[in-house]
């Protein structure tokens, strides 16, 4: 199943299982179906549950908050993560604090699904991740699936939550394909996944950097290094036990984040390591993240902007003090393919 097919499968399963679940967003009733992630939803469930909303992001989010307080379970869909910023007041000042303000007696079962644009020169207003901004907010859960199985399981789990969940998917991953269980299943929110066991260095990664970390781990074998790869996948709540347990075991930590470095998730993981397992570290933790600049519009510059397997490999070699003469792997460079 492709990543986009996994998102579609989870959406349809959730709507079949619970009549309180409905979709709302701008352009979601288009035949294109948000890059085929919503194909067939309108035909199957009708316009009462697949709602074409107004081009007014804050108003849309307010509608969803009201619906959630009345027992509905909205899935608000944004074609771009950047558009979510237009409804930051509703999310941060209201949705995130709702349950706390009412002592847990009122739910706020809202899923905000947002796609990170990448792959054809979308530029700074259509390509940012912004996930660190939401991951720091109490009351919000933030997930970033990196493969089809997590895409399906995390979305199904998010719909079951009684509080708001920010579900961030990278369009760059939509055509990735892998085995996915049939039917409904839940991927636990708040639990990282160890993709590969290792003993020399921990590579902890977010979103599309997970695949790049696996490539880097393969390349590190040629230098005689055993890398443990962790898919963080839930940024809030962060699975500190898995991350720090791995870093304490290997003694070395590289965090690869599909976002900017300053004040980001990579810095949070490194801070936790410094606070809790400092004596177990054999070298200073390092991070691989976006350059501290706006995302470029040029596809040629995109290739230079986004770090990947090569940067992860180089950083791991430096942490392990084996950076001389190693053959460097090529980072993945691909443009967007699939339904437009």
N, C-alpha and C positions, 0 to 999 in steps of 0.2 A: 504494500500500500504506500502511495506517495504521501508526503507530509500534508499537502492540501486535501487529499482524500481522507486522511485521518481526522483532520479538523471537521470536514463535512460529516463523516460517520459519527463523530461524537455529538455534533449538533443535532443531527436527526434522531439519534438514540435518546438524547436528553429530552427532546420535544415529545417523542413518543411515550416516554416513561412518565412525564409529568405535564399535565395541561396548563400548569402555571408558568411554564417556561415559554418565553416568546422572544423573537428577534426584532430589533429596531436599529435603524441606522440610515445614513444617506447613501442611496445607490444600491441598496441590498436587494432590491427587486429586479435589478437589471439582469438580462439573460446571461451576462458574464458571471454573475453570482460571486462577486468579490474573489476574482481569480479562481473560480470553480469551487470555492470552499463552501458555497451555499446552494449549489446546483440542486434543483428539485424541491427545495424547502417551500417556496411559494406555492408550487403546484400541489404539494402534499398537505400543507397546513393552512393555506389561504391567507388573505390579507389581514385577517384579525390577529394572526400570530406571526406574520412576517410583515412588519410595519415599515413602510417607507416614511422616514422622518423628515422634518424640515432641515434646511441647511443652517442650523443654529445649534452649535455643539453644546453650549451651556444649557440651553432650554431642553435639548434632548436628554441630557444627563439629569436635569431636574425632573423631567417626566418619569425617568426610570427610578429615581429615588422615591417619588410618590407611589409608583406602582409597587415597588419593593416593600414599602411600609404597609401595603394593603394585601400582602400575601402572594404577589406575583414574583416571578423569578426572571427578570429581564437579562438578555444578552445584548449589550450595546456594541455594535460593530463599527469600527473606524478603519477606513482604507489606509490611513497613515497614523503612526504613533504621534506625529507632530500635531495632528488635529485634536488630540486629547488635551493638549495644553490650553485650548480655548475653553475647556470646562473645568479648569483646575480648582476654581472656587467650590463648585458642587462636590468634587471628589475629596479635596483635602479638608475643607471647612465643614462639610456636612456628612457625606457618606462614611468617611474614615472614623468619625467620632460618634456616629449615631447610637451604636449599641452601648458604648461607654456612657453616653449622656443619659440613657434610659436604664442604666444598671443591668444591661443584658437582657431586658425584658422585651425589647423590640429588635427584630432582625433587620438586616439590610442585605438581602441576598441578590447582589448585583455583580455580574461579570462584565468587565469592559475589555473587549477583544480589540487589539490594535496591531497593525502590521507595520513593520519597519521596512521602508523602501530602500532598495539597494539593487544596483545592477544595470541601470541604463542612464546614469547621470541625473538622478533625481534632485541632487543639490541639498543645501543646508536646511531648507524648510520642509523637506519630504523624506529625509533619510536618517534622522536621529533616533537613538534608542530611548533616552531619557529614563531608563529603568532605575537608575540609582536614586532619582528624585522621588519616586514612589516607594522604593524599598526602605527609605528612612522614615516613613510615616507610620506611627502607631495606628492600628486599626485597619490597615490595608495589607492584604497579602499580594505578593508579586511573584509571578512564575514566568519562566522563559524556557519553553521546551526546545530541545535541540535535535530531536529525531521524531519520526512518525509515531512510535509507540508512546512516547511522552506527550506528544501533541494531543493524542486522543485521550489518554488516561488523565492528564492534568486538566483538560477542559471538562471532562465528565466529573472530576472531583471538584472543580471550581463551581460548577452549577449547583452542587450539593451544599456548598458552604452557606452559612447564615450571615456572613459578613462579606464586604466587597473584595473582589479579586481582580487585579490587573493582569491580564493574560497577554503577553507580548510574543508575537511570532515574527520571525524574520522571513521576508519574502524570498530571500536568497536560498532558503531551505525548502521551498514549496515543492520542488521537483525531486527532492531526495526520496529514496525508496528503501523500505526495509520491511521485515516481517512484523505484523501487528496482530495481536489476538482478535478473534472475532467477538462480536457482541459487546456488552457493556463491561467495563472494568475501571477501577480507580487507581490512579497513581498518587500515592500519598503526598500531599502538600507539606513541605517542611522537611523533606528527606532527599539528600543528595544521593547520587548513584556512583559507585566505583565501577568504572568501565574496564579497567585493566589493573591488575595487581603489579606492584613494583617495589623496589627496595632502595633506590639511589636518589630519586627526586620525585616530588609530587607535582603534577600538572593539574591545577584546578581551573576549569573553564566554564564560560557562560555562552549559551546560544551557539552561533556558527563557529565560535572558537573551539567548541568541543571536538568537532571533526578535525580541525587543524591540530589540536593537541594530540589526537590519535596518530595523525601523520608524523608529527614531531617525535612521538614516542617510538614509532617504527624506525625513524632515522637515527635516534639516539642509540638504538641497539648496535648499530655499526661502530659506535664509539665505546661499546662495552658497558653502556649505562642502562639500567632497568628503571623505567619511568612508570609511576602509578598515575592513572588518569581518572579524574573525578569530574562528572557532570554536575555542576552546582544546582542547576535547574529551578530551584526555589530560592529567591533572593530574600524574601521575607515571608515566613520565618526562615532564617538561615540555619542550615544544619552544621553548626559549629563542631559538634562531636565528631562527625565523619571527617570533616576537613582537617581539624587539628589532630585527630588520631592518626591520619595518614602522614601529615607533616612531621609529627613527632617520631613516627616510625622511620621515615626516610631521612629526616634531618634537613631537608632542603625543600623549598616551596617556590613555585612559579605560578602566578595567577594570571590567566589570559581572559580578558574581558572585552566583549563586543560593545564598548562604550568608552567614554573619556576616562582618563585615569584620575585626575584631581577630584577629591571628595566622592570617589566612586566605590563600587562594590569590591574592586580589587584592593583598594586601600583598607577597607573594613576587614577583609579576610586577613591581610597582613598585620593589621593592628591587633586582631584577636590572637594571632600567633605570637606576637611580641609580648602581649599581656599574659598569656596562659602557658605557653610552651617554650619560652625563650631559651631555657637551659638545654632543651632538646635539639635546638637548631645548630647545624654545623656551618651554616653560611647565612648571610643576610637574605631574607625573602625578596623576590623581585616580581614586577608586574609587567605584562604586555598589554597595552591598550591603545586606543586611537591617539593620534597626534593632538596636541592641545590647540586645535583650530577648527573652524567650521568645515563641515563635510563639503568637498568640492563637487561641482556639477560635471566637470569633464570626466569622461570614462577613462581617459588616459591617466588623469590624476587620481581617480579612484583606485587604480591598481597600486599606486604609491601610498595612498592614504591608509588603506586597511591592512593591518598586520595579519600574519597568518602562521602557517606551520614553520616557515623559515625563521621568523622572529622568535617564536617559542623555542625552537631547537637551539638557536644561538644563545638565548638567555639561559636556558637550562645548562648548556655547556659551560657558560661562564660561571654559573652558580656551582657547578661541579668541578670547576678549574680544569676543564679539558677542552678548551676552545681552540686549540691549535691544530690545523690541518684536517679538520673534519669536513666531510663532504656535506654541503647544505642541501636540504630538500627544498623543492619549489612550493611556495604557498599556492593555495587554490585560487585561481582567477576564473570567474565565470560570469556571464551576463544572464539576465533574467530570461527564462524560457517558460512556456506554458500558456494557459488561457489568459487573455488580456481582458 
